[in-house]
Amino acid sequence: MCAEPQQVCPRRFGLNYDPPAIILEYLEVKTGKLFHRKVTLKRLRASADPARVAEKLRQKNRPLLTEDSGVCFDQIVSLVKKLQDAMSHDGVKASDDAATVKPVLQHAQDNGTLEPMALIRVTFGDGFERGADEPCSSFERLIPDTVELEELKQILARWAGFGSRCDCFELAAPFAVRGSCWRPSFGRRSRPLPDMLVNGSKLREVVHIMMDDAGYAGVDAQNLAVFAVWPTCPSCDDAAAMTFGRDASSLIQFGGPCSLEDSGGRVIYQLGGKAQCGNCWLKQQSSAASSETLLSR
């Protein structure tokens, strides 16, 4: 049964785990067109009562999330629980968008207006070196092309161990080399994004401008590859000759000696899901050792 007076019928749901959001696909009966609405849950906590969260969602998103429109309350609760379950696990869980939501025709904004939208598959790389000339660690996410460049940096910052400090690095992309695939060298062969792009640029603009340039690899109408470059330590904000260095596995696997003192401690290391320079890691270790000494007395 369709809701009045908007005449919309919910079709199916998708989940985005980081940041948590519920994506609803629905049919506008009058036009026969499919639309998507993304309901973000920025303040969701794993300990929150899922029933209370679901009720608030239902109240704020009438008539889409009501039993009159065919969405039962228990279904909303179940979706909230899935998002909360994902929070209890370490790391970033891949989005369910690809499995449950096909490319979008329109996007319903918070103000009720409709804006054309599509989904872009973005490959994010953390920029950290790995042994034997391997590409940097990466993951993929389906992102609405209405999302701004700043939000892409926020997603990458959380995953790469920089927390909320998306100001601690810039984004770059693989550059095009004729007859060569960008994936094996992802994170090493970099080209800065076009100067005309700013944090407020939407993903669709980013893709179109980079395609027009023709000097970037990993980008087309449905795909984009970006990774982090030119880091600043998020703990001490020291930007002096900082390099995106290594992760925990590289401390063991690199061909030669590798330590936190490399380059005068100005290499960014990602250890235990946190990224900071070697000097800050050394200070943290020294502080922990001092605390243990005091406790043993």
C-alpha positions as CSV (number, residue, x, y, z in Angstrom):
1,M,0.0,0.0,0.0
2,C,1.4,3.4,-1.0
3,A,1.5,6.4,1.4
4,E,-0.6,9.5,0.9
5,P,-0.2,12.3,-0.2
6,Q,3.3,11.7,-1.6
7,Q,2.3,8.5,-3.4
8,V,5.6,6.7,-2.7
9,C,6.2,3.0,-2.3
10,P,9.4,1.8,-0.6
11,R,11.2,-1.0,-2.6
12,R,14.4,-2.1,-0.8
13,F,17.1,-1.0,1.7
14,G,20.9,-0.7,1.6
15,L,23.3,-0.1,4.4
16,N,26.4,2.1,4.6
17,Y,28.6,1.2,7.6
18,D,31.1,4.1,7.7
19,P,29.6,6.6,8.3
20,P,26.4,4.7,9.4
21,A,23.4,5.3,7.1
22,I,20.3,3.6,5.8
23,I,19.6,4.0,2.1
24,L,16.0,3.5,1.0
25,E,15.0,2.9,-2.6
26,Y,11.4,3.9,-3.3
27,L,9.1,4.3,-6.2
28,E,7.2,7.5,-7.0
29,V,3.9,6.2,-8.2
30,K,2.9,9.3,-10.3
31,T,6.0,9.2,-12.5
32,G,7.0,5.6,-12.2
33,K,10.6,6.7,-11.3
34,L,12.9,5.2,-8.7
35,F,14.6,7.4,-6.1
36,H,17.0,6.9,-3.2
37,R,17.0,8.6,0.2
38,K,20.1,8.4,2.4
39,V,19.3,8.6,6.1
40,T,22.5,9.3,8.0
41,L,23.0,8.2,11.7
42,K,26.1,10.2,12.6
43,R,25.4,9.9,16.4
44,L,24.6,6.2,16.4
45,R,26.3,4.3,19.2
46,A,26.6,0.5,19.6
47,S,25.1,0.8,23.1
48,A,22.0,2.7,22.0
49,D,18.5,1.2,22.2
50,P,17.8,0.1,18.5
51,A,14.0,0.4,19.1
52,R,14.4,4.1,20.2
53,V,16.6,4.9,17.3
54,A,14.2,3.2,14.9
55,E,11.3,5.2,16.3
56,K,13.1,8.5,15.8
57,L,13.9,7.5,12.2
58,R,10.3,6.7,11.6
59,Q,9.1,10.0,13.0
60,K,11.7,12.0,11.0
61,N,11.1,10.2,7.7
62,R,7.4,10.1,7.2
63,P,5.8,8.8,5.0
64,L,8.6,6.7,3.7
65,L,9.3,4.7,6.9
66,T,5.7,3.8,8.1
67,E,3.7,0.7,8.1
68,D,1.2,2.4,5.8
69,S,3.9,2.5,3.2
70,G,4.8,-1.1,3.7
71,V,7.8,-0.8,6.0
72,C,7.2,-2.6,9.3
73,F,8.8,-1.2,12.5
74,D,10.7,-4.5,13.2
75,Q,12.4,-4.1,9.8
76,I,13.8,-0.7,10.8
77,V,15.0,-2.1,14.1
78,S,16.8,-4.9,12.3
79,L,18.6,-2.4,10.0
80,V,19.7,-0.4,13.0
81,K,21.0,-3.5,14.8
82,K,23.1,-4.4,11.7
83,L,24.8,-1.0,11.8
84,Q,25.4,-1.4,15.5
85,D,26.8,-4.9,15.1
86,A,29.3,-3.6,12.5
87,M,30.5,-1.0,15.1
88,S,31.5,-3.8,17.5
89,H,34.1,-5.1,15.0
90,D,37.5,-3.6,14.2
91,G,38.2,-2.1,10.8
92,V,35.9,-0.8,8.2
93,K,33.2,-3.0,6.9
94,A,32.5,-2.8,3.2
95,S,29.2,-1.2,2.2
96,D,26.2,-3.3,1.3
97,D,25.2,-0.9,-1.4
98,A,26.6,-3.0,-4.2
99,A,24.5,-6.0,-3.2
100,T,21.3,-4.3,-2.3
101,V,21.0,-1.0,-4.2
102,K,21.5,-0.6,-7.9
103,P,22.8,2.7,-9.4
104,V,20.7,5.6,-8.4
105,L,18.4,7.7,-10.7
106,Q,17.7,10.5,-8.2
107,H,18.6,11.5,-4.7
108,A,16.1,12.9,-2.2
109,Q,17.8,15.7,-0.3
110,D,16.9,16.7,3.3
111,N,15.0,19.8,2.0
112,G,12.7,17.5,0.0
113,T,14.0,18.5,-3.5
114,L,15.3,16.0,-5.9
115,E,18.8,16.1,-7.3
116,P,20.2,13.8,-10.1
117,M,22.6,11.3,-8.6
118,A,24.6,8.2,-9.5
119,L,26.9,5.9,-7.6
120,I,30.7,6.0,-8.1
121,R,32.9,3.1,-7.1
122,V,35.7,4.8,-5.2
123,T,39.0,2.9,-4.5
124,F,40.6,4.4,-1.4
125,G,44.3,3.8,-0.7
126,D,46.1,4.7,2.6
127,G,49.4,5.5,0.9
128,F,51.5,3.4,3.3
129,E,54.5,1.6,1.9
130,R,54.5,-2.2,1.8
131,G,57.3,-4.6,1.0
132,A,58.4,-6.0,-2.4
133,D,56.9,-3.1,-4.3
134,E,53.3,-4.1,-3.4
135,P,50.5,-1.6,-3.8
136,C,49.3,0.2,-0.7
137,S,46.3,-1.2,1.3
138,S,43.0,-0.2,-0.2
139,F,39.2,-0.7,0.0
140,E,36.3,0.1,-2.3
141,R,33.1,2.0,-1.5
142,L,30.1,3.0,-3.6
143,I,29.7,6.7,-3.0
144,P,26.9,9.0,-4.3
145,D,28.3,11.5,-6.9
146,T,26.7,14.3,-4.9
147,V,29.1,13.8,-2.0
148,E,31.8,16.5,-1.6
149,L,35.5,15.9,-1.8
150,E,35.9,16.7,1.9
151,E,33.8,13.7,2.8
152,L,36.0,11.4,0.8
153,K,38.9,12.6,2.8
154,Q,37.0,12.0,6.0
155,I,36.3,8.4,5.0
156,L,39.9,7.8,4.2
157,A,41.2,9.6,7.4
158,R,39.2,7.3,9.7
159,W,40.3,4.2,7.9
160,A,44.0,5.1,7.6
161,G,44.3,5.8,11.3
162,F,44.1,9.6,11.2
163,G,40.8,9.8,13.1
164,S,39.0,13.0,12.3
165,R,42.2,14.7,11.0
166,C,41.4,14.8,7.3
167,D,43.6,17.9,7.2
168,C,46.7,15.8,7.8
169,F,47.1,14.7,4.2
170,E,46.1,15.5,0.6
171,L,44.6,13.3,-2.1
172,A,46.3,12.1,-5.2
173,A,45.5,9.7,-8.0
174,P,47.4,7.3,-10.2
175,F,48.7,8.9,-13.3
176,A,48.1,7.3,-16.7
177,V,50.9,5.3,-18.3
178,R,50.2,3.9,-21.7
179,G,50.0,0.1,-21.7
180,S,50.3,-0.1,-17.9
181,C,47.7,-1.0,-15.2
182,W,47.6,1.4,-12.2
183,R,46.7,-1.2,-9.6
184,P,50.1,-3.0,-9.1
185,S,51.7,0.4,-8.3
186,F,48.7,2.0,-6.5
187,G,50.0,4.4,-3.8
188,R,53.4,4.9,-5.5
189,R,52.9,6.6,-8.8
190,S,50.9,9.6,-7.8
191,R,49.6,12.8,-9.4
192,P,48.0,15.6,-7.5
193,L,44.3,16.2,-8.1
194,P,43.6,19.1,-10.5
195,D,44.1,22.6,-8.9
196,M,40.6,23.7,-9.7
197,L,39.1,21.1,-7.3
198,V,38.4,22.2,-3.7
199,N,37.0,20.5,-0.7
200,G,33.5,21.5,-1.7
201,S,33.7,20.0,-5.1
202,K,31.2,17.2,-5.7
203,L,32.3,13.8,-6.7
204,R,30.7,14.1,-10.1
205,E,32.8,17.2,-10.8
206,V,36.0,15.4,-9.6
207,V,35.4,12.6,-12.0
208,H,34.5,14.7,-15.0
209,I,37.4,17.1,-14.6
210,M,39.9,14.2,-14.2
211,M,38.5,12.4,-17.2
212,D,38.8,15.6,-19.3
213,D,42.4,15.9,-18.3
214,A,43.2,12.4,-19.6
215,G,46.3,12.2,-17.5
216,Y,44.8,10.1,-14.7
217,A,44.4,6.4,-14.4
218,G,41.7,4.5,-12.5
219,V,38.9,7.0,-13.3
220,D,35.9,6.8,-15.6
221,A,32.2,7.6,-15.5
222,Q,31.7,5.0,-12.7
223,N,35.0,4.6,-11.0
224,L,37.6,6.7,-9.2
225,A,40.9,5.8,-7.4
226,V,42.5,8.1,-4.9
227,F,45.1,7.7,-2.1
228,A,46.7,9.8,0.6
229,V,49.9,11.8,0.1
230,W,52.0,14.6,1.8
231,P,51.1,13.7,5.4
232,T,51.3,15.7,8.6
233,C,51.5,13.9,11.9
234,P,48.1,14.1,13.5
235,S,49.6,13.9,17.0
236,C,52.3,16.6,16.8
237,D,51.3,18.4,13.6
238,D,54.9,18.4,12.5
239,A,55.0,18.6,8.7
240,A,58.8,18.9,8.3
241,A,59.8,16.4,5.6
242,M,57.1,14.0,6.6
243,T,56.7,10.9,4.5
244,F,53.8,8.4,4.3
245,G,55.8,5.5,5.7
246,R,55.0,2.0,6.7
247,D,52.5,-0.2,8.6
248,A,53.2,-2.7,11.3
249,S,53.9,-5.6,8.8
250,S,56.6,-3.5,7.0
251,L,58.6,-3.2,10.2
252,I,59.3,-6.9,9.7
253,Q,59.0,-7.5,6.0
254,F,61.1,-4.6,4.5
255,G,64.3,-5.7,2.8
256,G,66.6,-3.7,5.1
257,P,66.6,-2.3,8.6
258,C,63.4,-0.5,9.5
259,S,62.7,1.4,12.7
260,L,60.7,4.2,14.2
261,E,63.9,6.3,14.0
262,D,64.0,6.3,10.2
263,S,64.5,9.7,8.7
264,G,64.9,11.3,12.1
265,G,61.6,9.9,13.3
266,R,59.7,11.8,10.5
267,V,58.1,8.7,8.9
268,I,54.4,8.2,9.5
269,Y,53.7,4.7,10.8
270,Q,50.3,3.0,11.1
271,L,50.4,0.7,14.1
272,G,47.3,-0.8,15.8
273,G,44.9,1.3,13.6
274,K,46.6,4.6,14.6
275,A,48.9,6.7,12.4
276,Q,51.6,9.1,13.7
277,C,55.2,9.9,13.2
278,G,58.1,7.8,14.5
279,N,59.0,10.4,17.0
280,C,55.5,10.4,18.5
281,W,55.6,6.6,18.6
282,L,59.0,6.7,20.4
283,K,57.6,9.2,23.0
284,Q,54.6,7.1,23.5
285,Q,56.7,4.0,24.1
286,S,59.0,5.9,26.5
287,S,56.0,7.2,28.4
288,A,54.5,3.7,28.7
289,A,57.9,2.3,29.9
290,S,58.1,5.1,32.6
291,S,54.6,4.3,33.8
292,E,55.5,0.6,34.1
293,T,58.6,1.4,36.1
294,L,56.6,3.6,38.5
295,L,54.0,0.9,38.9
296,S,56.7,-1.8,39.6
297,R,58.2,0.2,42.5
